[in-house]
Amino acid sequence: MMEQRTDDGLSPYRLFTRKEWASRREDTPMTLTPTEVAELTAFNDRLSMREVEEIYLPLSRLLSLYVEATQRLFRAMQHFLGTEDAKMPYVIGIGGSVAVGKSTTARVLQALLARWPNTPKVELITTDGFLLPNAVLEREGLMEKKGFPESYDLPALLRFLSDVKAGGQPVRAPVYSHLVYDVVPGESVEVRRPDILIVEGLNVLQTGKVPKDGKAVPFVSDFFDFAIYLDADEDVLEGWYVERFMLLRDSAFRDPRSYFHRYAKTSEQDALAMANSIWQRINLANLHENILPTRQRADLILRKAADHGIETVSLRKL
């Protein structure tokens, strides 16, 4: 096993090659079929059974150890305090750039964790539902900043996570439609006291400025028990985004309800130009300013290669 080094010396992470990480699976059973893996894979992403076996099964085993240890600590605190508090769900955050494959990772982990021998209840929400409605973004001049921290209803997201952690039931999260590119009015999903909650989003590891007066300012990541960051080279991310945009142009964008319907009628050259422009103006800027700086706050960094496969795994030392 290698230790990742930086200019300052030793990194807080242990760096595993793919082969080294795969050996940590040990006897963790495969509980997904090829058909299920295909169904869990997000549009334009790649995921093989081998990837699940070598990357996600070892990760599932690691998380089982973390969850078990956290549950023991919770029971010990109950005994110490003489309380019978409601169970606190174990919250896993998954962050990273647009097009890096966060949705696939979140879905696969949810499926694997829900099939542990004790069959825990595992819920998944994305922070897209907490984006401000387009009407608000347009009024505030933030449409070009959609996906940036300022484009979210942060108080609502924090209330949601606080209520979930407190054992509230049920807790509702708003729903986002990628077809219409907006929050769906009046629609929500219920989260009912899960054993594990997975929270997936662009800026979930974001902190912000800490007040000088020492007052408590909660961040989304404060509610996480374990944080995962999906990483890849910028040129690779751009290629995946543009490829996805062009595939959507020939499929979902053709739906008249699609926010991007107009691009289905443009030439391939114009569509490519628009995809590259959106990446440069919005997604790359967001990556540089807000997302990439949070990478070192993760407990686990999954580094992806151009073929979508995980090439290295960095695990924070205890």
LUMLUMVEX-285016 format. One line per field, with one value per residue (C-alpha): residue number from 1; residue in three letters; x, y, z. Coordinates in Angstrom, 1 decimal, m for minus. Layout:
<fipas>
pos: c(NUM,...)
code: c(Ala,...)
px: c(X,...)
py: c(Y,...)
pz: c(Z,...)
</fipas>
This chain:
<fipas>
pos: c(1,2,3,4,5,6,7,8,9,10,11,12,13,14,15,16,17,18,19,20,21,22,23,24,25,26,27,28,29,30,31,32,33,34,35,36,37,38,39,40,41,42,43,44,45,46,47,48,49,50,51,52,53,54,55,56,57,58,59,60,61,62,63,64,65,66,67,68,69,70,71,72,73,74,75,76,77,78,79,80,81,82,83,84,85,86,87,88,89,90,91,92,93,94,95,96,97,98,99,100,101,102,103,104,105,106,107,108,109,110,111,112,113,114,115,116,117,118,119,120,121,122,123,124,125,126,127,128,129,130,131,132,133,134,135,136,137,138,139,140,141,142,143,144,145,146,147,148,149,150,151,152,153,154,155,156,157,158,159,160,161,162,163,164,165,166,167,168,169,170,171,172,173,174,175,176,177,178,179,180,181,182,183,184,185,186,187,188,189,190,191,192,193,194,195,196,197,198,199,200,201,202,203,204,205,206,207,208,209,210,211,212,213,214,215,216,217,218,219,220,221,222,223,224,225,226,227,228,229,230,231,232,233,234,235,236,237,238,239,240,241,242,243,244,245,246,247,248,249,250,251,252,253,254,255,256,257,258,259,260,261,262,263,264,265,266,267,268,269,270,271,272,273,274,275,276,277,278,279,280,281,282,283,284,285,286,287,288,289,290,291,292,293,294,295,296,297,298,299,300,301,302,303,304,305,306,307,308,309,310,311,312,313,314,315,316,317,318)
code: c(Met,Met,Glu,Gln,Arg,Thr,Asp,Asp,Gly,Leu,Ser,Pro,Tyr,Arg,Leu,Phe,Thr,Arg,Lys,Glu,Trp,Ala,Ser,Arg,Arg,Glu,Asp,Thr,Pro,Met,Thr,Leu,Thr,Pro,Thr,Glu,Val,Ala,Glu,Leu,Thr,Ala,Phe,Asn,Asp,Arg,Leu,Ser,Met,Arg,Glu,Val,Glu,Glu,Ile,Tyr,Leu,Pro,Leu,Ser,Arg,Leu,Leu,Ser,Leu,Tyr,Val,Glu,Ala,Thr,Gln,Arg,Leu,Phe,Arg,Ala,Met,Gln,His,Phe,Leu,Gly,Thr,Glu,Asp,Ala,Lys,Met,Pro,Tyr,Val,Ile,Gly,Ile,Gly,Gly,Ser,Val,Ala,Val,Gly,Lys,Ser,Thr,Thr,Ala,Arg,Val,Leu,Gln,Ala,Leu,Leu,Ala,Arg,Trp,Pro,Asn,Thr,Pro,Lys,Val,Glu,Leu,Ile,Thr,Thr,Asp,Gly,Phe,Leu,Leu,Pro,Asn,Ala,Val,Leu,Glu,Arg,Glu,Gly,Leu,Met,Glu,Lys,Lys,Gly,Phe,Pro,Glu,Ser,Tyr,Asp,Leu,Pro,Ala,Leu,Leu,Arg,Phe,Leu,Ser,Asp,Val,Lys,Ala,Gly,Gly,Gln,Pro,Val,Arg,Ala,Pro,Val,Tyr,Ser,His,Leu,Val,Tyr,Asp,Val,Val,Pro,Gly,Glu,Ser,Val,Glu,Val,Arg,Arg,Pro,Asp,Ile,Leu,Ile,Val,Glu,Gly,Leu,Asn,Val,Leu,Gln,Thr,Gly,Lys,Val,Pro,Lys,Asp,Gly,Lys,Ala,Val,Pro,Phe,Val,Ser,Asp,Phe,Phe,Asp,Phe,Ala,Ile,Tyr,Leu,Asp,Ala,Asp,Glu,Asp,Val,Leu,Glu,Gly,Trp,Tyr,Val,Glu,Arg,Phe,Met,Leu,Leu,Arg,Asp,Ser,Ala,Phe,Arg,Asp,Pro,Arg,Ser,Tyr,Phe,His,Arg,Tyr,Ala,Lys,Thr,Ser,Glu,Gln,Asp,Ala,Leu,Ala,Met,Ala,Asn,Ser,Ile,Trp,Gln,Arg,Ile,Asn,Leu,Ala,Asn,Leu,His,Glu,Asn,Ile,Leu,Pro,Thr,Arg,Gln,Arg,Ala,Asp,Leu,Ile,Leu,Arg,Lys,Ala,Ala,Asp,His,Gly,Ile,Glu,Thr,Val,Ser,Leu,Arg,Lys,Leu)
px: c(0.0,1.3,1.0,0.1,2.7,2.3,4.7,4.4,5.2,2.8,m0.8,m3.6,m4.7,m3.6,m3.5,m4.5,m4.1,m7.1,m5.6,m4.8,m8.3,m10.0,m8.2,m10.1,m13.3,m12.4,m15.5,m18.1,m20.8,m22.0,m25.7,m26.4,m27.1,m25.8,m29.3,m29.5,m26.1,m27.2,m30.4,m28.4,m26.0,m26.8,m27.1,m23.8,m21.9,m20.1,m20.3,m19.3,m19.8,m16.0,m16.1,m18.7,m16.7,m13.3,m14.4,m17.9,m17.9,m14.7,m16.3,m19.5,m17.4,m15.6,m18.8,m20.3,m17.4,m17.9,m21.6,m21.2,m18.7,m20.9,m23.9,m21.8,m20.7,m24.3,m25.5,m22.6,m23.6,m27.2,m26.0,m23.7,m26.5,m29.2,m31.4,m33.4,m33.0,m34.4,m31.8,m29.6,m29.2,m25.7,m25.3,m23.0,m22.3,m21.2,m19.7,m17.9,m18.1,m21.0,m20.7,m18.3,m20.8,m22.1,m25.6,m24.3,m22.1,m25.0,m27.4,m25.0,m24.0,m27.7,m28.4,m25.4,m25.9,m29.6,m28.7,m26.4,m27.5,m29.4,m31.2,m30.9,m33.3,m31.2,m32.6,m31.1,m31.7,m30.0,m29.4,m30.9,m34.3,m33.0,m32.0,m34.0,m36.8,m35.8,m38.1,m36.2,m32.8,m33.9,m35.1,m31.9,m29.7,m28.4,m29.3,m25.6,m24.7,m27.1,m25.3,m23.1,m23.6,m25.7,m28.3,m29.5,m32.1,m29.5,m31.7,m34.2,m31.5,m30.0,m33.4,m34.0,m30.7,m31.2,m34.7,m33.4,m30.5,m32.9,m35.0,m37.9,m40.6,m41.5,m39.1,m39.8,m37.4,m38.4,m38.2,m36.1,m36.9,m33.9,m36.3,m37.8,m34.6,m36.5,m37.9,m41.3,m43.9,m45.8,m43.9,m41.7,m40.2,m40.5,m37.6,m38.8,m36.1,m33.6,m30.7,m28.5,m29.1,m27.0,m26.9,m25.5,m24.7,m22.2,m21.4,m22.2,m18.7,m18.8,m18.2,m18.0,m16.6,m16.5,m17.7,m15.0,m17.3,m17.3,m21.1,m22.2,m22.8,m23.9,m22.7,m24.2,m21.1,m21.5,m24.3,m22.2,m20.6,m18.7,m17.9,m16.9,m15.5,m15.5,m12.5,m11.3,m9.1,m10.8,m10.4,m12.0,m14.9,m15.4,m15.4,m18.0,m20.2,m20.1,m20.8,m23.8,m25.1,m24.9,m26.6,m29.4,m29.8,m30.8,m33.1,m34.5,m34.0,m36.5,m39.3,m41.1,m41.3,m37.4,m35.8,m33.1,m35.6,m34.3,m30.9,m32.5,m33.2,m29.8,m27.0,m24.5,m21.8,m24.0,m24.9,m21.3,m20.4,m23.2,m22.1,m18.6,m19.7,m21.9,m19.1,m16.6,m18.9,m20.7,m19.5,m15.8,m16.0,m18.1,m15.5,m12.6,m14.3,m16.4,m16.2,m12.5,m11.4,m13.5,m11.9,m9.5,m12.4,m13.6,m13.0,m12.6,m11.5,m12.4,m10.2,m11.7,m9.9,m11.1,m12.9,m15.0,m13.3,m11.8,m8.0,m7.0,m8.7,m7.5,m8.8,m8.3,m6.3,m8.0)
py: c(0.0,3.4,6.7,9.7,12.4,16.2,19.1,19.4,15.8,13.0,13.2,12.4,9.7,6.2,5.6,2.3,1.0,m0.7,m4.1,m3.2,m1.9,m4.9,m7.3,m5.6,m7.2,m10.4,m12.5,m9.7,m11.4,m10.0,m9.3,m7.5,m9.1,m7.8,m6.6,m4.7,m3.1,m2.0,m0.4,1.4,3.0,6.6,7.9,7.9,6.4,3.1,0.4,m3.2,m6.2,m6.1,m2.5,m3.4,m6.4,m4.6,m1.1,m1.0,m4.3,m3.4,0.0,m1.6,m3.7,m0.6,1.3,m1.7,m1.4,2.4,2.1,m0.7,1.3,4.4,2.4,1.0,4.5,5.8,3.0,3.7,7.4,6.5,4.4,7.2,9.8,7.6,8.5,6.6,8.9,8.0,6.3,8.6,7.6,7.2,9.9,9.4,12.4,12.0,15.0,15.9,17.6,17.6,14.4,12.6,9.8,10.7,9.3,5.9,5.7,6.7,4.2,1.3,2.0,2.3,m1.1,m2.8,m1.3,m2.2,m5.9,m6.3,m9.4,m7.2,m5.4,m1.8,0.8,3.0,6.2,8.4,12.1,14.5,18.1,19.1,19.3,22.1,24.3,27.5,27.5,28.9,31.9,32.9,32.3,34.4,37.2,37.2,36.9,33.5,31.3,31.4,30.3,27.3,24.6,27.1,27.3,30.5,28.8,26.5,27.0,26.2,26.9,24.3,21.7,22.3,21.9,18.7,17.2,18.4,16.8,13.5,13.4,14.1,11.1,13.1,11.2,11.7,14.3,15.7,16.7,18.6,16.9,18.2,17.4,17.2,17.2,20.6,21.7,23.0,22.1,20.4,22.5,20.6,17.4,15.8,12.6,11.2,10.1,7.9,7.3,5.4,3.5,5.1,8.2,8.9,12.6,13.2,16.6,19.0,21.1,18.8,19.2,23.0,25.0,28.7,31.5,30.8,33.8,35.6,35.9,32.1,31.6,28.2,28.1,24.7,23.4,20.5,18.4,18.8,16.2,13.6,10.6,9.7,11.7,10.5,12.6,11.4,12.8,12.9,15.1,18.3,17.4,14.0,15.6,18.0,15.1,13.2,16.3,17.2,13.5,13.4,16.7,15.4,12.1,14.0,16.2,13.1,11.8,13.7,17.1,16.1,16.1,19.5,19.8,19.7,22.9,22.3,21.4,24.2,22.4,19.4,21.5,23.1,21.8,19.4,22.1,24.6,22.1,21.2,24.9,25.4,22.3,23.5,27.0,25.8,23.6,26.5,29.3,27.3,23.8,24.4,27.7,25.9,23.1,25.5,27.9,25.6,21.9,21.0,22.9,20.6,17.4,17.1,17.3,13.8,10.6,8.7,9.9,7.7,8.7,7.9,7.2,8.2,4.9,5.7,3.1,3.8,3.8,4.7,5.0,7.4,6.7,9.2,7.8,7.6)
pz: c(0.0,m0.9,0.9,m1.2,m0.9,m1.4,m1.6,2.2,2.9,3.8,2.8,5.3,2.8,2.0,m1.7,m3.1,m6.6,m8.1,m7.4,m3.8,m3.2,m4.9,m2.4,0.5,m0.7,1.0,1.3,0.7,m1.5,m4.8,m4.4,m7.7,m11.0,m14.4,m15.2,m12.0,m12.5,m16.0,m14.6,m11.9,m14.3,m15.1,m18.7,m20.6,m17.7,m17.7,m15.0,m15.3,m12.9,m12.5,m11.4,m8.8,m7.6,m7.4,m6.2,m4.7,m2.8,m0.9,m0.3,1.0,3.4,4.6,5.2,7.1,9.5,9.9,10.4,13.0,14.9,14.8,16.1,19.0,19.9,19.8,22.1,24.5,24.6,25.3,28.2,29.4,29.2,30.4,27.4,24.7,21.8,18.4,16.2,14.2,10.5,9.1,6.5,3.4,1.2,m2.4,m4.2,m7.4,m10.8,m13.3,m15.4,m13.1,m12.3,m8.9,m9.6,m10.6,m7.5,m5.2,m6.7,m6.6,m3.0,m2.1,m3.7,m2.1,1.4,1.4,0.9,3.9,6.0,8.4,5.4,6.6,5.2,2.8,1.3,m1.4,m2.1,m4.5,m3.6,m7.1,m5.4,m3.2,m6.1,m6.2,m8.8,m12.2,m11.7,m8.6,m10.3,m13.2,m11.0,m9.0,m12.1,m11.1,m14.1,m15.2,m11.7,m11.5,m9.5,m7.7,m3.9,m4.1,m6.4,m3.6,m0.9,1.7,4.8,3.5,2.8,6.3,7.9,6.0,7.1,10.7,10.8,9.4,11.9,14.7,13.7,12.4,10.5,7.8,6.4,2.9,0.2,m3.0,m6.4,m9.4,m13.0,m15.4,m18.3,m17.5,m15.7,m12.7,m9.3,m9.7,m7.8,m5.1,m5.5,m2.8,m1.6,1.9,4.0,6.9,9.5,7.4,8.8,6.1,4.0,0.9,m0.1,m3.6,m5.1,m6.6,m3.6,m0.6,0.8,0.6,3.8,3.3,5.4,9.2,11.2,13.3,16.3,16.8,16.4,15.1,11.3,10.1,6.8,4.8,5.4,9.2,8.9,7.1,8.8,5.7,2.6,m0.9,m3.7,m7.3,m9.2,m12.8,m15.0,m16.3,m20.0,m19.3,m17.5,m20.3,m22.8,m20.8,m20.5,m24.2,m25.1,m22.8,m24.1,m27.7,m26.8,m25.0,m28.1,m30.0,m27.3,m24.3,m25.9,m28.6,m26.0,m26.4,m22.6,m22.4,m21.3,m23.9,m26.7,m28.9,m29.2,m30.7,m33.8,m34.2,m36.3,m34.8,m35.0,m33.1,m30.5,m29.9,m29.6,m27.0,m25.0,m24.9,m23.9,m21.1,m19.8,m19.9,m18.5,m15.8,m15.0,m15.2,m13.3,m10.6,m10.5,m10.0,m7.6,m5.4,m6.1,m6.5,m3.4,m1.3,m2.5,0.4,2.9,1.7,3.6,0.4,m3.1,m6.1,m9.0,m12.4,m15.7,m19.2,m19.6,m16.5,m14.4,m11.0,m11.2,m7.6,m4.2,m1.5,2.0,4.8,7.7,11.1)
</fipas>
